[in-house]
């Protein structure tokens, strides 16, 4: 004997109750998690190591939500970056300026579609402590607030 799903009343209530609970869990789950975007502001400054300007390379600011950006360090140690607002960790790297890697650094990533040509990384390689080039080892932190600001970065051994 065939029993229709719609006419078999004892199973209808638990089924629809379970379906409702699943939909509620799904709806609540979709509203939590990482933010989809972050506010970015310009940060400028000078990068030094042992009191001398870092003569080229790249700085990276990244936060706990996974938002980050890179900026180029010029030959005088100056940098400019569009950074996510909030607490950030800072990486400094100039290994791309080692002999043999200079040509790749000069080429950069190329322009974004409809965007400007990126700044090529220029300068001279200088040995920096390795901890500053690794996101899990760097001890450089900064709190980026709203609006343009200046933050100098001093590297130590």
C-alpha positions in Angstrom: 0.0 0.0 0.0 1.4 3.4 -1.0 1.2 6.3 1.5 1.3 9.8 0.1 3.9 12.1 1.7 1.4 14.9 2.1 -1.3 12.7 3.7 1.0 10.9 6.2 0.6 13.3 9.1 2.9 11.9 11.8 6.0 12.6 9.7 5.1 16.0 8.3 5.7 18.0 11.5 9.2 16.7 12.3 10.2 17.1 8.6 9.0 20.7 8.3 10.4 21.5 11.8 13.8 20.1 10.8 13.7 22.0 7.5 13.0 25.2 9.4 15.9 24.6 11.8 18.2 24.0 8.8 17.2 27.2 7.1 17.7 29.2 10.3 21.2 27.7 10.8 22.0 28.4 7.2 20.8 32.0 7.4 22.7 32.8 10.6 25.8 31.1 9.2 25.8 33.4 6.2 25.8 36.5 8.2 28.9 35.8 10.2 32.5 35.4 9.2 35.2 37.7 7.7 34.2 41.1 6.4 34.1 41.3 2.6 36.0 44.5 2.4 38.1 46.9 4.4 38.7 50.6 4.5 42.1 51.7 3.2 44.0 54.9 3.9 47.4 56.3 2.8 50.3 55.8 5.1 53.8 57.3 4.3 57.0 57.1 6.1 60.7 56.2 6.1 62.2 52.7 6.6 65.6 52.6 8.4 67.9 49.9 9.6 70.6 50.7 12.1 69.9 54.3 11.6 70.4 54.2 7.8 67.7 54.3 5.1 66.7 51.0 3.6 67.6 51.7 -0.1 64.8 50.0 -1.9 62.4 47.1 -1.5 58.8 46.6 -0.4 56.7 47.1 2.7 53.5 45.1 3.4 50.8 45.9 5.9 48.3 43.1 6.7 45.6 42.6 9.3 44.0 39.6 11.0 41.1 39.6 8.6 43.4 38.9 5.7 43.4 42.3 4.1 46.8 43.6 3.0 48.6 45.7 0.6 52.2 46.4 -0.6 54.1 49.6 -1.1 57.5 50.4 -2.7 60.4 51.7 -0.8 62.4 54.2 -2.8 66.2 54.6 -2.8 66.0 57.1 0.1 64.0 54.8 2.3 60.6 56.5 1.8 57.5 54.5 1.2 53.8 55.0 0.6 51.1 52.4 1.0 47.4 52.2 0.9 46.8 50.3 4.2 43.8 48.6 5.7 42.5 50.6 8.8 43.1 48.9 12.2 45.8 46.9 13.7 48.4 45.7 11.2 51.6 43.7 11.1 54.3 45.1 8.9 56.8 43.2 6.7 59.8 44.7 5.0 61.6 42.9 2.2 64.3 43.7 -0.3 65.4 40.3 -1.3 64.1 40.9 -4.8 67.0 43.4 -5.3 69.6 40.7 -4.9 71.8 40.1 -8.0 69.9 38.0 -10.5 66.5 39.0 -9.2 66.7 42.6 -10.2 65.2 42.2 -13.6 62.1 40.5 -12.3 61.7 43.2 -9.7 62.0 46.0 -12.3 59.2 44.4 -14.3 56.7 44.3 -11.5 53.3 42.7 -11.9 52.1 44.9 -14.8 49.1 47.2 -14.7 45.7 46.2 -13.5 43.1 46.3 -16.1 42.1 49.9 -16.4 44.7 50.9 -13.8 48.0 52.7 -13.6 51.4 51.1 -14.3 52.7 49.9 -10.9 55.8 51.5 -9.4 58.9 49.3 -10.2 61.0 48.3 -7.3 64.3 50.0 -7.5 67.3 50.5 -5.2 70.2 48.5 -3.8 70.0 45.3 -1.8 71.1 45.5 1.8 71.0 42.6 4.2 68.1 42.9 6.6 67.1 40.6 9.5 65.1 37.7 8.1 62.3 38.1 10.6 61.0 41.2 8.8 60.2 39.3 5.6 58.1 36.6 7.2 54.5 37.3 8.3 54.7 34.9 11.2 58.0 36.2 12.5 57.8 40.0 12.2 57.3 42.0 15.4 56.5 45.2 13.7 52.9 46.4 14.4 51.0 49.6 14.0 47.4 50.8 14.4 46.3 52.5 11.3 43.6 55.1 11.9 41.2 56.9 9.5 42.8 59.5 7.3 46.3 59.9 5.8 49.2 59.5 8.3 52.9 59.1 8.7 54.6 56.1 10.3 58.4 55.6 10.3 59.6 52.0 10.5 62.9 51.3 12.4 64.4 47.8 11.8 66.6 46.4 14.5 68.6 43.2 14.9 
